[in-house]
Structures are given as C-alpha cells and as structure tokens.
Amino acid sequence: MATMIKNTAVNKNSNKGSNAASIKSHANDAVVLKKVEEASKTLQRVGLPVQK
C-alpha cells in the first residue's frame, strides 16, 4: 500500500496583515448609519430575548 505525503510550504510573506492606520473608518458612512437606525428601530419594536 502506498503512503501519500503532503508537503506544504509556508510562505511567511503572504500574510503581512493590515495596519490599523490604513483601515478606513465607516463610522459616518450613510449606508452604515441607515442600517444602525433600522436595527435600533427593530430592537425597540421586537426587543431582546429573555436570558435563561
């Protein structure tokens, strides 16, 4: 019976990550503000489930 070996190479340069200073803030984005308003109206209408 043949044995299969998987060789995986790790490329340390592929995931450099993101710098927090380069990430755009969506705090004042019109779409985000609309979604937050809709969510707050839904929560006021429906409410949160009771904790058990």
Secondary structure, 3 states (H helix, E strand, C coil): CCCCCCCCCCCCCCCCCCCHHHCCCCCCCHHHHHHHHHHHHHHHHHCCCCCC
